[in-house]
Amino acid sequence: MPNMYLSQWQKVKQKQNKMMKNSVTYCFLTILLQLNAVWCMAQFKIDESNRNPYWSLNGERLLSAPEEGLWSIATDWQQDWMEGWKHAQPEKVEESGDWVIVSGKMMFPQGTLLLRDAYRKEKGNLVRCRRRYEWQGSDTLHRVNLTVRLRLKGERMQTFMPGILYYGNKNGAKINSDVIPVYKGMPGEFAVFEDHRFPMPFVMLENATKKYAAAVHTTPSPVRGAVLDDQWWSMGVEAGEGYTDFVLYSGPIGYNNKHGVAKALQFSPMPYTQTYIDMEPGRIIEKEFCVELYEIGAEGTGFQRPLYTSLDLYKPYDAESFTDYRTIIREKYRFARNRWIDFGKGAEGFNMYDLSQGKAIVMGWCGQADSPGYALQLLENELGDEEIPSMVQHAMDFLSTFPVDAETGMFPVGYNGKEFFGGDPVSCGQAMYNFAKAIVWARKTGRYKTEGWERFLRRCCDGQSRRILRADWNPRSTAEAFCIAPLAIASKLFGESVYRQAAEKAAQIFADRHLKMNGCYWGGTLDATCEDKEGAWAAFQGFLELYEQEHTDKYLQWAKHAMDVCLSYVVVWDIPLPAGRLADYHFRTTGWTVVSPQNQHIDVYGVLFAPEVYRMGIYLKDDRLKKLARVMYRSCFQLTNAYGSQGEQLQQTNFAQRGDMSNVHKLRGGYSEGWTVFWITAHFLNAAAKFEEMNVVP
């Protein structure tokens, strides 16, 4: 049953249970529920007066074409944007099977442009449309832009674009509104991006005041007749007075009040203009999209429904077409062995870098030298290497010697052979988690000496609890949510209730901040200053750990919200790629993750939380999550070379951080394979260990 009916359903069910003996009352309540469900569902209809499609909710017409016309075509290009607009209304309505078809035309001096929309209601409230443009002129129609525009009523609505725009990117805007996309929904604002930039190809608008939302899903595609090479359709929003338009364009993009620019570099956009097409005689172009309008139960939840619609539309569940699980862990372990270094005097462990780039044993974030201490304990039988116990013991023993600040629980996370260095909430929290997990499993087997590990973790948890429980604790970002899970585990390990108090306080603060999405999870990656999947993962991991220990429903609800934000960064479709390193291998993007609205490449980070997605599939009884988790793990092994190495940055869209970045038209399809820091390997082993805990082979 859809979420928007859930509370009503529960209330009626309670009454039904009390009144089962009164069959008349029972039947009456059932009929009321059914009538209410029909009333609440969005209705799709064709207006008899003007033949235009529209969507209504609770009897109110909310979504329709703009007044000037169902079809709008730009016929000129000036100052990096579309000009010379022409509009048309439907002239005919007909039915063909399940399809409702409206058609019309535009007249030009060179001939006629035939227009046709075919609409079909599908599962739930989803309506599919196939828009067709057919040029029957005698000459080529030059400098044209085709469009789809749908107008949603509401003032300053919140916008969600997976991987790109999270309810306006409010947290990133506070740091640097020129670097990342920012959108407030003010009249005149716009945010339009290339189809291939969307990991899940939809845009959502939420009206938190009136508790409704709408989403448009597109079938991404390049455009025939484009002036530019590799020009794709685009998708986004444009705000007006009392409304916002969903827009699909045959190429034009722009954001932050700049037309004709792409978010192509980490710290700045690049011009991306002349995005029009030429239609020669006989050319037919079609664009498919889907629309849903629905009620929401609470502010900040509008994005969740279209996220699962996107999963249903693309079904990214084909794990068996990728490398098998056991091959992955063997190859990743082989590469990890090559990263073992020894500085002498007991200072040994896993190197963050390729030896040509330097030597450093670093915990958390990019280094993950702490991760094998947990992961290899569970993978030892599978890997069959008798040296694993020695490596685990020595690596964790050395990391346990890092100094810890007694007041804050923070510590330097790196050692370069001469000195300790670094330290940040992300790295410290992740290291604490792996220490806690390593101790849990070492205690179960009794094969390791954990006294030093436990002293280190206690010092960290003592300081972190002291810091978090201070009345003036005000975490800068969601990065500090990485402390929630280790504190919760340590509370159980050591019988320290104060650790749990700190974990629960932190969880409550981050829930209060983020569940309404008036500031989305952010700050979990150290090379971006905005919303990111790592920040969402920090909260997801913490909320889920508290749920699994306490089985309190609110923590499961919080975990699902944070997980859904994480999933919005997961690519659910195979983005066709131009000639380049990725196309050389027929690389498939499904299952990979976009980094953040600032850093728009994809990476393998989603591997790390794939097991938690699987576990949520169990708790929520949703097999889609379990199937997606398998794909996330196995797809991300692609491009591993003969040495077992993978690069970090894959350019599925017009964005790059390394290499020649001088030409925006040559960025897409590139692959930066030189930055091979250890996390790319460690996360596969860490996730494999978590799957082993569940006795699941992904």
C-alpha positions in Angstrom: 0.0 0.0 0.0 1.4 3.5 -0.9 3.0 5.4 2.0 0.5 8.2 1.7 -2.3 5.9 2.8 -0.4 4.0 5.5 -1.5 6.0 8.6 -5.1 6.0 7.4 -4.9 2.3 6.8 -3.4 1.6 10.2 -6.2 3.6 12.0 -8.9 1.8 10.1 -7.3 -1.6 10.7 -7.3 -0.9 14.4 -11.0 0.0 14.3 -11.7 -3.1 12.2 -10.0 -5.4 14.7 -12.2 -4.0 17.5 -15.4 -4.2 15.4 -15.0 -7.6 13.7 -18.2 -8.8 15.4 -20.2 -6.0 13.8 -20.1 -6.9 10.1 -22.1 -3.9 9.0 -19.7 -1.5 10.7 -16.8 -3.5 9.3 -18.1 -3.2 5.7 -18.8 0.5 6.1 -15.3 1.2 7.3 -13.8 -0.8 4.4 -15.9 1.1 1.9 -14.8 4.4 3.4 -11.2 3.4 3.2 -11.5 2.4 -0.4 -13.3 5.7 -1.3 -10.7 7.7 0.5 -7.9 5.9 -1.3 -9.5 6.7 -4.7 -9.9 10.4 -3.6 -6.3 10.6 -2.5 -4.8 9.1 -5.6 -3.6 11.4 -8.3 -5.9 11.5 -11.4 -4.6 11.8 -14.9 -7.1 13.2 -17.5 -7.3 15.0 -20.8 -9.1 18.4 -20.5 -12.1 18.4 -22.8 -11.9 22.1 -23.4 -8.4 22.3 -24.7 -7.3 18.7 -25.1 -4.4 19.2 -22.8 -3.3 16.5 -20.3 -3.4 17.4 -16.6 -2.8 15.7 -13.2 -4.9 16.4 -10.1 -4.7 15.4 -6.4 -7.6 15.4 -4.0 -9.6 17.1 -6.7 -7.2 20.0 -7.2 -5.5 20.4 -10.6 -1.8 20.7 -9.8 0.3 19.7 -12.8 -0.3 20.5 -16.5 1.2 22.1 -19.6 2.0 25.8 -19.5 -0.9 28.0 -20.8 0.9 29.0 -24.0 0.9 25.4 -25.3 1.5 21.7 -24.7 4.4 21.9 -27.2 7.0 24.6 -27.2 9.9 24.8 -29.7 12.7 27.3 -29.8 13.8 28.3 -33.3 16.9 30.5 -32.6 19.9 30.7 -30.4 21.1 34.0 -28.8 23.4 34.8 -25.9 23.9 31.1 -25.0 20.2 30.3 -24.7 17.1 29.5 -26.7 15.1 32.2 -28.5 12.3 32.4 -31.1 9.7 30.4 -29.3 6.7 28.9 -31.0 3.9 27.1 -29.2 1.1 24.7 -30.2 -2.0 23.2 -28.6 -3.5 19.7 -29.4 -6.0 19.5 -32.2 -7.0 15.9 -31.9 -7.6 13.3 -29.2 -7.8 9.5 -29.8 -7.5 6.2 -28.0 -5.5 3.2 -29.0 -5.6 0.3 -26.6 -4.3 1.6 -23.2 -2.8 4.8 -24.9 -4.5 8.2 -25.1 -3.0 10.1 -28.0 -3.1 13.9 -28.6 -1.7 15.5 -31.7 -1.1 18.8 -33.3 1.2 20.7 -35.5 3.3 23.8 -36.0 3.5 25.7 -39.3 6.8 27.1 -40.6 7.7 28.8 -43.9 9.6 25.7 -44.9 6.8 23.2 -43.9 5.0 21.5 -41.1 6.2 20.0 -37.8 3.9 17.3 -36.7 3.5 16.8 -32.9 2.2 13.9 -31.0 2.0 12.7 -27.4 0.9 9.2 -26.4 0.0 8.7 -22.7 -0.5 5.5 -20.8 -1.3 4.9 -17.1 1.0 2.4 -15.5 1.5 0.8 -12.1 0.5 3.1 -9.2 0.1 6.7 -10.3 2.8 6.6 -13.0 1.9 7.9 -16.4 4.2 7.2 -19.3 4.4 9.6 -22.3 6.1 9.3 -25.6 6.5 12.6 -27.4 7.1 12.6 -31.1 8.3 15.4 -33.4 8.2 14.8 -37.2 9.6 17.5 -39.6 7.8 17.4 -42.9 9.4 20.6 -44.4 11.1 20.9 -47.7 14.3 22.3 -46.2 16.4 21.7 -43.0 15.0 23.5 -39.9 18.1 25.1 -38.3 19.0 26.1 -34.7 16.1 24.3 -33.2 15.5 23.2 -29.6 12.8 20.7 -28.8 11.3 20.8 -25.3 9.0 19.1 -22.8 7.5 21.4 -20.1 5.1 20.5 -17.3 4.0 23.1 -14.8 3.5 22.3 -11.1 1.6 24.8 -8.9 3.3 25.9 -5.7 5.6 28.6 -4.3 9.4 28.1 -3.9 9.2 24.3 -4.0 12.1 22.1 -2.9 14.0 20.4 -5.7 15.7 17.0 -5.7 18.0 15.8 -8.5 19.9 12.6 -7.7 23.6 13.1 -7.4 23.2 16.8 -8.3 20.8 18.9 -6.2 19.6 18.0 -2.7 16.7 20.3 -1.7 18.8 23.2 -3.0 22.2 22.1 -1.6 21.7 24.4 1.4 24.8 23.2 3.3 27.1 23.5 0.3 25.7 26.9 -0.4 26.8 28.1 3.0 30.4 27.2 2.2 30.7 28.2 -1.4 27.6 28.9 -3.5 29.8 29.5 -6.6 31.3 26.0 -6.6 28.3 23.7 -6.5 24.8 23.9 -8.0 22.5 25.9 -5.7 18.8 26.4 -6.2 16.3 28.2 -3.9 13.2 28.0 -6.1 12.9 31.8 -6.5 11.2 33.0 -9.7 13.6 33.2 -12.5 15.9 30.5 -11.1 16.8 27.4 -13.2 18.8 24.2 -12.9 19.2 22.1 -16.0 21.7 19.3 -16.5 22.7 16.7 -19.0 20.8 13.4 -19.0 24.0 11.4 -18.5 24.8 13.3 -15.3 21.8 11.7 -13.5 22.5 8.4 -11.6 18.8 8.0 -11.3 17.2 9.9 -14.2 14.4 11.9 -12.5 13.7 15.3 -11.0 11.4 15.8 -8.0 9.6 18.9 -6.7 8.2 18.9 -3.2 5.6 21.3 -1.7 6.2 20.8 2.0 3.4 23.2 3.0 0.6 21.4 1.2 2.2 17.9 1.5 2.4 16.9 -2.2 5.2 16.2 -4.6 5.7 15.3 -8.3 8.5 13.7 -10.3 9.4 13.4 -13.9 11.5 10.4 -15.0 13.2 10.6 -18.3 14.6 7.9 -20.7 18.0 9.5 -21.2 19.2 9.8 -24.8 21.6 11.6 -27.1 20.0 13.9 -29.7 20.1 13.2 -33.5 20.9 16.3 -35.6 23.0 18.0 -32.8 25.6 20.5 -33.8 27.9 19.3 -31.0 29.4 15.8 -30.8 27.9 13.7 -28.0 25.1 16.1 -27.3 22.3 14.7 -25.0 18.9 15.7 -23.9 18.9 17.7 -20.6 16.5 17.8 -17.6 15.8 20.2 -14.8 13.5 22.9 -13.4 12.7 26.5 -14.0 10.9 28.5 -11.3 8.2 31.1 -12.0 5.6 33.1 -9.9 3.5 30.5 -8.1 4.8 27.5 -10.1 7.8 25.6 -11.2 8.3 24.0 -14.6 9.8 20.5 -15.1 11.8 20.9 -18.3 13.4 18.5 -20.8 15.5 20.2 -23.5 17.3 18.8 -26.5 20.6 20.0 -25.2 20.7 23.3 -23.4 22.0 23.3 -19.8 22.8 25.8 -17.1 22.7 26.5 -13.3 23.5 29.2 -10.7 22.0 31.9 -13.0 24.3 31.0 -15.9 23.1 29.7 -19.2 25.2 27.4 -21.3 27.6 26.1 -18.7 28.4 22.6 -17.4 29.5 21.7 -13.9 32.7 20.4 -15.5 35.5 21.1 -12.9 35.8 20.7 -9.2 35.8 24.4 -8.5 34.2 26.0 -11.5 31.9 25.5 -14.5 32.9 25.6 -18.2 31.1 27.0 -21.1 28.9 24.4 -22.9 26.9 26.3 -25.5 25.6 26.1 -29.1 23.4 23.1 -27.9 20.8 23.3 -30.6 19.9 20.9 -33.4 19.2 20.9 -37.1 16.2 18.8 -38.4 16.5 17.8 -42.0 13.4 16.8 -44.0 11.8 13.6 -42.8 13.6 13.6 -39.4 11.6 12.1 -36.5 12.7 12.6 -33.0 11.0 11.1 -29.9 11.4 11.6 -26.2 10.0 9.3 -23.5 9.3 10.4 -20.0 7.1 9.3 -17.0 5.2 11.5 -14.5 4.0 10.8 -11.0 2.1 13.1 -8.6 1.5 12.0 -5.0 0.9 13.0 -1.4 3.7 13.0 1.1 3.5 12.3 4.8 6.2 14.7 6.0 8.6 17.4 4.9 11.8 16.0 3.4 10.3 12.7 2.2 9.2 13.6 -1.4 12.3 12.2 -3.0 11.8 8.7 -1.6 8.9 7.6 -3.8 10.4 8.4 -7.2 13.7 6.8 -6.0 12.0 3.4 -5.8 10.0 4.2 -9.0 13.4 4.6 -10.7 14.5 1.2 -9.4 11.3 -0.3 -10.8 11.8 1.4 -14.1 15.4 0.4 -14.7 15.6 -2.9 -12.6 19.4 -2.7 -12.1 19.6 -6.2 -10.7 21.7 -8.3 -13.1 24.6 -9.2 -10.8 25.4 -12.4 -12.6 26.8 -10.5 -15.6 29.7 -9.2 -13.5 32.7 -10.9 -12.0 31.9 -13.4 -9.3 32.3 -12.6 -5.6 35.1 -15.0 -4.8 37.3 -13.9 -7.7 36.8 -10.3 -6.5 38.0 -10.9 -2.9 41.0 -13.0 -4.1 42.1 -10.3 -6.5 41.6 -7.5 -4.0 43.5 -9.4 -1.3 46.3 -10.1 -3.7 46.6 -6.4 -4.3 46.4 -5.6 -0.6 49.4 -7.9 0.1 51.4 -5.7 -2.3 50.6 -2.7 -0.1 52.2 -4.1 3.1 55.1 -2.0 4.3 57.5 -2.1 7.3 59.1 1.1 8.6 60.9 -1.0 11.3 60.5 -1.1 15.1 57.0 -2.5 14.8 55.7 0.2 12.5 54.2 -1.9 9.9 50.9 -2.1 8.0 49.1 -1.3 4.8 50.4 1.6 2.7 47.9 4.2 1.5 49.9 4.8 -1.8 51.5 3.0 -4.6 55.2 3.0 -3.7 56.0 5.4 -6.6 53.7 8.0 -4.8 55.0 7.6 -1.3 54.8 5.7 1.9 52.3 6.2 4.7 50.1 4.1 7.0 46.9 6.0 7.2 43.6 5.1 9.0 40.2 6.0 7.6 39.1 7.8 4.5 41.6 7.2 1.7 44.1 5.1 3.7 41.9 2.5 5.5 44.9 0.8 7.1 42.6 -0.2 9.9 40.1 -2.0 7.7 41.9 -5.3 7.1 42.2 -5.8 10.8 38.5 -6.5 10.8 38.0 -7.8 7.3 40.7 -10.4 7.0 39.6 -12.1 10.2 36.3 -13.1 8.5 37.9 -13.8 5.1 40.8 -15.9 6.3 39.2 -19.3 5.6 38.1 -18.2 2.1 41.6 -16.7 1.2 43.6 -19.6 2.8 46.7 -17.5 3.6 48.4 -18.6 6.7 50.1 -15.2 7.1 46.8 -13.4 7.7 46.8 -13.7 11.5 50.2 -12.3 11.7 49.4 -9.3 9.5 46.2 -8.6 11.4 47.9 -8.7 14.8 50.9 -6.6 13.7 48.9 -4.0 11.8 46.4 -3.5 14.6 49.1 -3.5 17.3 50.9 -0.6 15.6 47.8 1.4 14.9 47.0 1.0 18.6 50.1 3.1 19.5 48.8 6.3 17.8 48.3 9.0 20.4 44.8 10.0 21.4 43.6 13.4 22.7 42.0 12.6 26.1 39.5 15.5 25.8 38.2 15.0 22.3 39.0 11.4 21.4 40.6 12.7 18.2 43.9 11.3 17.0 46.4 11.6 14.1 45.5 9.1 11.5 48.8 8.8 9.6 52.4 7.7 10.0 55.1 8.3 7.4 58.0 6.7 9.0 59.0 9.8 10.9 56.0 11.3 12.5 52.3 11.0 13.1 50.1 13.3 11.1 46.5 14.2 10.1 43.2 13.6 12.0 39.7 14.5 11.1 36.2 13.3 12.1 35.7 11.2 9.0 38.9 9.2 9.4 38.8 8.9 13.2 35.2 7.7 13.1 35.9 5.1 10.4 39.0 3.9 12.2 37.1 3.5 15.5 34.4 1.5 13.7 37.0 -0.9 12.3 38.7 -1.2 15.6 35.4 -2.0 17.3 34.5 -4.7 14.7 38.0 -6.2 14.9 37.7 -6.6 18.6 34.2 -8.1 18.4 35.4 -10.8 16.1 38.8 -11.4 17.8 37.0 -12.0 21.1 34.8 -14.6 19.4 37.7 -16.6 18.0 40.2 -16.0 20.9 43.0 -16.0 18.4 44.3 -12.5 18.8 45.7 -10.4 21.7 43.4 -7.4 21.8 44.5 -5.6 25.0 46.3 -2.9 23.1 43.4 -2.5 20.6 40.9 -2.2 23.4 43.0 0.4 25.3 43.2 2.5 22.1 39.4 2.2 21.4 38.5 3.0 25.0 40.7 6.2 24.9 38.9 7.2 21.7 35.4 6.5 23.0 36.1 8.2 26.3 37.2 11.4 24.6 34.5 11.3 21.9 31.8 10.7 24.5 33.1 13.6 26.7 33.1 15.9 23.7 29.7 14.9 22.3 27.9 15.0 25.7 29.0 18.6 26.3 26.1 20.9 26.2 27.8 23.1 23.6 28.6 20.3 21.2 27.6 21.5 17.7 29.0 19.3 15.0 29.9 21.2 11.8 28.7 18.5 9.4 27.4 14.9 9.2 31.0 13.7 9.1 30.9 13.3 12.9 28.0 10.8 12.5 30.8 8.3 11.8 31.3 8.1 15.5 27.7 6.8 16.2 28.2 3.2 15.2 31.6 2.6 16.9 30.3 4.3 20.1 27.3 2.0 20.1 29.4 -1.1 19.5 31.9 -0.1 22.2 29.2 0.5 24.7 28.2 -3.2 24.4 31.8 -4.4 24.2 32.9 -2.6 27.4 29.6 -2.2 29.3 29.9 1.6 29.2 26.5 3.3 29.1 28.0 6.7 28.6 29.2 5.6 25.1 25.6 4.7 24.2 24.3 8.0 25.6 26.8 9.8 23.3 25.8 7.7 20.3 22.1 8.4 20.9 22.6 12.1 21.4 24.6 12.3 18.1 22.0 10.3 16.3 19.2 12.6 17.5 21.0 15.7 16.4 21.6 14.5 12.9 18.1 13.2 12.6 16.8 16.6 13.7 19.0 18.3 11.1 18.5 16.1 8.1 15.1 14.2 8.1 13.3 17.3 6.8 16.0 17.9 4.2 16.2 21.6 5.1 19.9 20.7 5.1 20.9 17.4 3.6 23.5 15.0 4.9 26.9 16.5 4.0 30.6 16.8 4.7 31.6 13.1 4.7 34.3 13.4 2.0 37.3 15.5 2.6 37.8 17.0 -0.9 34.3 18.5 -1.2 32.4 21.1 0.8 28.8 20.1 0.2 26.1 17.4 0.3 27.7 14.0 -0.4 26.9 10.3 -0.2 29.6 9.8 2.4 27.8 12.1 4.8 24.6 10.2 4.2 26.4 6.9 4.7 27.8 8.1 8.1 24.2 8.7 9.3 22.9 5.5 7.7 25.6 3.4 9.4 25.0 5.0 12.8 21.2 4.8 12.7 21.2 1.2 11.5 23.6 0.1 14.2 21.4 1.7 16.9 18.4 -0.1 15.4 20.1 -3.4 15.4 21.0 -3.1 19.0 17.8 -1.5 20.3 15.2 -2.6 17.7 13.5 0.8 18.1 11.3 1.7 15.1 12.5 5.3 14.9 16.0 4.2 14.2 14.9 2.0 11.4 12.9 4.9 9.9 15.9 7.2 10.2 18.2 4.5 8.7 15.8 4.2 5.7 15.8 7.9 5.1 19.6 8.1 5.2 19.9 5.0 3.1 17.6 6.4 0.5 19.8 9.5 0.2 22.8 7.1 -0.2 20.9 5.2 -2.9 20.2 8.4 -4.9 23.9 8.5 -5.7 23.8 4.9 -7.2 23.7 4.7 -11.0 20.8 2.5 -12.0 21.4 2.5 -15.8 24.2 1.8 -18.2 25.3 5.2 -19.5 26.5 4.9 -23.1 30.0 6.3 -23.3 32.0 7.9 -26.1 35.3 6.5 -27.4 37.8 6.4 -24.6 39.2 4.2 -21.8 35.8 3.3 -20.5 34.3 2.4 -23.8 37.4 0.2 -24.5 36.1 -2.2 -22.0 32.4 -1.8 -22.7 32.3 -0.4 -19.1 28.8 -0.5 -17.5 28.0 2.2 -15.0 25.1 0.5 -13.2 25.9 0.0 -9.5 28.6 2.7 -9.3 28.1 5.9 -7.3 28.4 9.6 -7.9 30.6 11.3 -5.4 28.8 14.6 -4.6 27.3 17.7 -6.3 30.8 19.2 -6.3 32.7 16.1 -7.6 30.6 14.7 -10.4 32.6 11.6 -11.3 31.7 8.1 -10.2 33.6 5.7 -7.9 33.4 2.4 -6.1 32.5 3.8 -2.7 29.0 2.3 -2.7 30.7 -1.1 -2.3 31.2 -0.2 1.3 27.6 0.2 2.2 26.2 -2.5 -0.1 25.9 -5.0 2.8 23.9 -2.5 4.8 21.6 -2.0 1.9 21.2 -5.8 1.8 20.4 -5.9 5.5 17.8 -3.2 5.0 16.2 -5.3 2.3 15.8 -8.0 5.0 14.3 -5.6 7.6 12.0 -3.9 5.1 11.1 -7.1 3.3 12.2 -5.5 0.0 14.0 -7.9 -2.3 14.9 -4.9 -4.6 17.4 -3.8 -2.1 19.0 -7.2 -1.7 19.4 -7.5 -5.5 20.7 -4.0 -5.9 23.3 -4.6 -3.1 24.7 -7.6 -5.1 25.1 -5.5 -8.2 26.7 -2.6 -6.3 29.4 -5.0 -5.0 30.1 -6.9 -8.2 29.8 -4.2 -10.8 32.4 -2.0 -9.1 35.2 -4.6 -9.8 35.2 -3.5 -13.4 38.4 -2.0 -14.8 40.6 -3.9 -12.2 43.8 -4.5 -14.2 46.2 -7.4 -14.3 48.0 -6.1 -11.2 44.8 -5.9 -9.2 44.7 -2.1 -9.3 41.8 0.3 -10.0 41.7 4.1 -10.4 39.4 6.3 -8.4 37.8 8.6 -10.9 35.7 7.6 -13.9 34.2 10.3 -16.1 30.6 9.3 -17.0 29.6 12.9 -17.6 31.2 16.2 -18.6 33.4 16.4 -15.5 37.0 15.8 -14.6 39.5 16.4 -11.8 42.7 15.1 -13.3 44.5 15.1 -16.7 43.9 17.5 -19.5 40.8 19.5 -18.5 41.0 22.2 -21.1 38.3 21.0 -23.4 34.8 20.3 -21.9 33.9 18.2 -25.0 36.6 15.7 -24.3 36.1 15.0 -20.6 33.3 12.4 -20.8 34.5 8.9 -21.1 37.9 9.5 -19.5 39.4 7.5 -16.7 42.0 8.7 -14.1 43.6 5.5 -13.0 46.8 6.8 -11.3 45.3 7.7 -8.0 45.2 4.2 -6.5 44.9 4.9 -2.8 44.2 1.9 -0.6 40.5 2.5 0.1 39.6 1.3 -3.3 40.9 -2.1 -2.3 40.0 -2.1 1.4 36.3 -1.3 0.9 35.9 -4.5 -1.1 37.4 -6.6 1.6 35.5 -4.8 4.4 32.2 -5.2 2.6 33.0 -8.9 1.9 33.5 -9.4 5.6 30.1 -7.9 6.3 28.5 -10.2 3.8 30.3 -13.1 5.4 28.7 -12.1 8.8 25.3 -12.5 7.1 26.3 -15.8 5.4 25.5 -14.1 2.1 27.4 -14.5 -1.1 26.6 -11.5 -3.2 
